[in-house]
Amino acid sequence: SGRFVLDSATDLTRKSLQETWDLQPRSRDRQFQDAMLPYLARNAELFGASSDDPQQLRRDWEEVGGTRSMLGQLITIMGIVPAMYDTGQYPVAALLITEYIALGGEAGLEDMKPEEGLATLARRAATHDALTPRQKAALLELADEATEPVSYDMTFDAIRCQDGPWNQSAGYWRNWVKDVQRKAPFIGPLTEVPGCAWWPNVTKMPAKLSSMRAPTTLVLQSELDAATPYEGGLRSARILANTSLVSVDNEGSHGVYPYGTTCVDDKVDTYFLTGRLPAQYSTCQALPLPGETETFEVAGSIGPKGTIKIKMRTDEVKEANAMLRELMREAAR
């Protein structure tokens, strides 16, 4: 009893989910540029991509509209972001990116609406020989859902908005959106002020337990998690008493266990069965991405204490952002 595994943890050091939410746009840009586009570039011939260079692929994506077009937004919401939660679906995202660039963006739709264009691209991508049955099914399901009426479920907002106080300053959120659009321009056009900004709440942080009373906890965190970023999980592991952190280097999936390697799964299994925690900090290597036989180093590096040293805006992200700013300046001339 009293054994907890936080698999892909939010930032528990803050008064609410706001800090985790604030980091999400940047962590999504980071995974897109540091892991997803390099994967597509390495497999450019297989997927019929426009380039085998990640930065050129990003330029090609942006030149046909990127997420500044409705079609690009739909591809991102329904194909790219889901693959960030499960990197086993990277081929789905890779093919949608390839098809979008080959189409020439929304301009290539002729008389089709963006949602009809997405359905067409998804069905075309689903014919690719490299797909597993699960990946093909995901594309066909996406094609069917693309043209269905959209309804928004407020359950998610109700949960996150009542999990502690959020900043309710209109000025803060205006500046936050501007900052996201500048520093995370891939996901920026899809980012808006959360409903939590205007919701009253009566919640407060629970009293911190002493190390004598606190249960043992194991935090499991992937390096490029786009939903609950690595930085938040690391901070949680550092502040919680009686806690160990298992990091998965070069992985981006949200929700890791069971992972399929002894390095990850044995630590979790041993803890659940015996109560014995692994070392305070330990790092395991990611599995190869779909269709690949080796794991490629991306983003950060493993530090001396066993944690991953990573920047929210990596050099690759900064280079892509600078390219996009120049592209936008040229378009405005």
C-alpha positions in Angstrom: 0.0 0.0 0.0 1.0 3.6 -0.3 2.9 3.1 -3.6 2.3 5.7 -6.3 3.6 5.8 -9.9 3.1 9.2 -11.6 3.4 8.3 -15.2 4.0 11.6 -17.1 3.5 13.9 -14.2 2.2 17.4 -14.1 4.2 20.1 -12.3 3.2 19.5 -8.7 5.4 22.3 -7.3 2.8 24.9 -8.5 -0.6 25.9 -7.1 -2.5 24.6 -10.1 -2.2 23.0 -13.5 -1.4 26.4 -15.0 2.4 26.0 -15.2 2.0 22.6 -17.0 -0.5 24.2 -19.3 1.8 27.2 -19.9 4.6 24.9 -21.0 2.5 22.8 -23.4 2.8 25.0 -26.6 6.5 25.2 -26.3 6.9 21.5 -25.6 4.8 20.7 -28.7 6.9 22.9 -30.9 10.0 21.2 -29.4 8.8 17.7 -30.2 7.7 18.7 -33.7 11.1 20.2 -34.6 13.4 18.0 -32.6 11.9 14.6 -33.1 9.0 14.4 -35.5 10.6 16.3 -38.5 14.0 14.5 -38.0 12.1 11.2 -38.1 10.5 12.2 -41.4 13.8 13.5 -42.8 15.6 10.2 -42.0 12.8 8.3 -43.7 12.2 10.8 -46.5 12.5 8.3 -49.3 10.1 5.9 -47.6 7.4 8.5 -47.0 8.0 10.5 -50.2 9.0 13.6 -48.3 10.1 16.8 -50.0 13.5 16.9 -48.3 15.8 14.8 -46.1 16.7 17.9 -44.0 14.4 18.7 -41.0 14.9 22.4 -41.3 14.0 22.3 -45.0 10.9 20.2 -44.2 9.9 22.9 -41.7 10.4 25.6 -44.4 8.4 23.5 -46.9 5.6 23.1 -44.3 5.5 26.8 -43.6 5.7 27.9 -47.2 2.4 26.1 -48.0 0.7 27.7 -45.0 1.7 25.6 -41.9 -0.7 26.1 -39.1 -1.6 29.5 -40.4 -4.1 27.8 -42.7 -7.2 26.0 -41.6 -6.1 22.8 -43.4 -2.8 22.9 -41.6 -4.6 23.4 -38.3 -6.8 20.4 -38.9 -3.9 18.2 -39.8 -2.1 19.3 -36.6 -5.1 18.9 -34.3 -6.3 15.5 -35.7 -3.0 13.9 -36.9 0.2 15.5 -35.5 -0.8 16.2 -31.9 -2.2 12.7 -31.4 1.1 11.2 -32.7 2.9 13.3 -30.0 0.9 11.4 -27.4 2.0 8.1 -28.9 5.1 8.1 -31.0 4.1 4.7 -32.5 1.8 6.9 -34.7 4.7 9.0 -36.1 4.1 7.4 -39.6 0.6 8.8 -39.6 1.9 12.3 -38.9 4.8 11.9 -41.3 2.4 11.0 -44.2 0.0 13.8 -43.5 2.9 16.4 -43.4 4.2 14.9 -46.7 0.7 15.0 -48.4 0.1 18.5 -47.2 3.3 19.8 -48.6 2.8 17.9 -51.9 -0.7 19.4 -52.2 0.7 22.9 -51.9 -1.3 23.6 -48.8 -4.9 24.8 -48.8 -4.3 26.4 -52.2 -4.4 22.9 -53.8 -7.9 22.1 -52.5 -9.7 23.7 -55.5 -13.4 23.8 -54.4 -13.0 21.5 -51.4 -13.5 22.7 -47.8 -10.5 22.2 -45.5 -12.2 19.4 -43.7 -12.9 17.6 -47.0 -9.3 18.2 -47.9 -8.1 16.6 -44.7 -10.3 13.5 -45.4 -8.9 13.3 -48.9 -5.3 13.5 -47.6 -5.9 11.0 -44.9 -7.4 8.4 -47.3 -4.5 9.0 -49.7 -2.0 8.5 -46.9 -3.8 5.3 -45.7 -2.8 3.6 -49.0 0.9 3.7 -48.1 2.6 0.3 -47.9 4.8 1.2 -44.9 1.8 1.5 -42.5 0.8 -1.1 -40.0 -2.9 -2.1 -39.7 -3.2 0.1 -36.6 -1.7 3.1 -38.4 -3.8 2.6 -41.4 -6.9 2.3 -39.3 -6.0 5.6 -37.5 -5.9 7.4 -40.9 -9.1 6.0 -42.1 -10.8 6.9 -38.8 -9.4 10.4 -39.1 -10.8 10.6 -42.7 -14.3 9.6 -41.4 -14.2 12.0 -38.5 -12.8 15.0 -40.5 -16.2 15.9 -42.0 -18.4 15.1 -39.0 -19.9 17.9 -36.9 -17.6 19.0 -34.1 -18.8 19.2 -30.5 -16.6 20.4 -27.6 -16.7 18.5 -24.3 -16.2 20.9 -21.4 -15.3 18.0 -19.0 -11.6 18.6 -19.5 -11.9 22.3 -18.8 -14.0 21.5 -15.7 -11.3 19.2 -14.3 -8.2 21.4 -15.0 -9.9 24.7 -14.1 -10.9 23.4 -10.7 -7.5 22.0 -9.8 -6.2 25.1 -8.2 -6.2 28.9 -8.9 -5.3 30.3 -12.3 -4.1 33.8 -13.2 -7.2 35.8 -14.0 -5.5 39.0 -15.4 -6.7 39.8 -18.9 -3.3 41.5 -19.5 -1.4 38.5 -18.4 -3.2 36.2 -20.9 -2.9 38.7 -23.8 0.8 38.8 -23.2 1.0 35.0 -22.8 -0.7 34.4 -26.2 1.6 36.9 -27.9 4.7 35.2 -26.3 3.5 31.8 -27.4 2.9 32.9 -31.0 6.4 34.3 -31.1 8.3 31.5 -29.3 6.1 28.5 -30.4 4.9 29.5 -33.8 4.1 26.0 -34.9 1.3 25.5 -32.3 0.8 29.2 -31.7 -2.0 29.8 -34.1 -4.0 27.1 -32.3 -3.4 28.6 -28.9 -6.0 30.7 -27.0 -6.7 31.9 -23.6 -7.9 29.0 -21.4 -11.4 29.1 -19.9 -9.7 28.8 -16.5 -8.7 32.4 -16.7 -12.2 33.5 -15.9 -13.5 30.6 -13.7 -13.8 31.3 -9.9 -12.4 28.6 -7.7 -12.2 27.7 -4.0 -9.4 25.2 -4.2 -6.0 25.5 -2.5 -2.8 23.5 -2.2 -2.9 20.7 0.4 -0.5 20.9 3.3 2.9 19.5 2.5 3.5 16.1 4.1 6.7 15.6 6.1 9.2 13.0 4.7 8.1 10.7 7.6 4.5 10.7 6.5 4.8 11.1 2.7 4.2 7.9 0.7 6.9 6.7 -1.7 6.4 7.8 -5.3 8.0 6.9 -8.6 7.8 9.6 -11.3 8.1 8.3 -14.9 8.8 10.9 -17.5 9.7 11.0 -21.2 12.1 13.6 -22.5 9.9 15.1 -25.2 6.5 14.7 -23.6 4.4 17.4 -25.2 1.4 17.2 -22.8 3.2 17.2 -19.4 6.6 18.5 -20.3 9.7 16.9 -18.8 10.6 20.1 -16.9 7.5 19.8 -14.8 8.0 16.1 -14.0 11.6 16.8 -13.0 10.5 19.6 -10.6 7.9 17.3 -9.1 10.4 14.6 -8.5 12.8 17.0 -6.8 10.2 18.4 -4.4 8.3 15.3 -3.4 9.7 13.4 -0.5 10.6 9.7 -0.9 10.5 9.9 -4.6 12.6 8.5 -7.5 12.6 9.7 -11.1 12.9 7.4 -14.2 13.6 9.4 -17.3 13.2 8.0 -20.8 15.7 9.7 -23.1 14.7 10.4 -26.7 11.1 9.4 -26.1 8.1 11.7 -26.6 5.0 9.6 -25.7 2.7 10.8 -23.0 2.2 7.8 -20.7 5.1 5.4 -20.8 4.4 2.3 -18.7 4.4 -0.5 -19.7 7.1 0.5 -22.1 8.6 -2.8 -23.4 12.2 -2.5 -22.1 13.6 -4.0 -18.9 15.2 -0.7 -18.0 11.8 1.0 -17.6 9.4 -1.8 -16.8 11.5 -3.7 -14.3 11.9 -0.6 -12.1 8.2 0.0 -12.1 7.3 -3.7 -11.5 9.9 -4.1 -8.7 8.5 -1.0 -7.0 4.9 -2.1 -7.2 5.7 -5.7 -6.0 8.2 -4.9 -3.3 8.0 -1.2 -2.5 11.6 -0.8 -3.3 12.4 2.4 -5.3 15.1 2.6 -7.9 17.9 5.1 -7.6 16.7 8.7 -7.0 17.5 9.5 -10.6 17.9 7.1 -13.5 17.6 7.4 -17.2 16.6 4.7 -19.7 17.0 4.7 -23.5 14.0 5.0 -25.8 12.9 2.3 -28.2 13.5 2.9 -31.9 10.7 4.8 -33.7 8.4 2.9 -36.1 10.3 1.3 -39.0 13.7 2.1 -37.5 16.3 -0.2 -35.9 18.2 2.2 -33.8 17.4 5.1 -31.4 18.6 8.5 -32.5 19.8 11.1 -30.0 17.6 14.3 -30.1 17.1 17.4 -28.0 18.9 17.2 -24.6 21.7 15.1 -23.0 21.9 13.0 -19.8 23.5 15.0 -17.0 25.8 13.9 -14.2 22.9 13.2 -11.8 21.1 10.9 -14.2 18.5 13.5 -15.4 18.2 14.9 -18.9 19.6 18.4 -19.5 17.2 20.0 -22.0 16.2 23.5 -23.1 12.6 24.4 -23.8 13.7 26.2 -26.9 16.5 24.1 -28.4 18.9 25.3 -31.1 16.8 23.5 -33.7 13.6 25.3 -32.5 15.4 28.7 -32.5 16.6 28.1 -36.0 13.1 27.2 -37.2 11.6 30.2 -35.5 14.1 32.5 -37.1 13.4 31.0 -40.5 9.6 31.5 -40.0 10.1 35.1 -38.9 12.1 35.8 -42.1 9.5 34.1 -44.2 6.7 36.2 -42.7 8.7 39.4 -43.3 9.2 38.5 -46.9 5.5 37.7 -47.3 4.6 41.1 -45.9 6.8 43.1 -48.3 
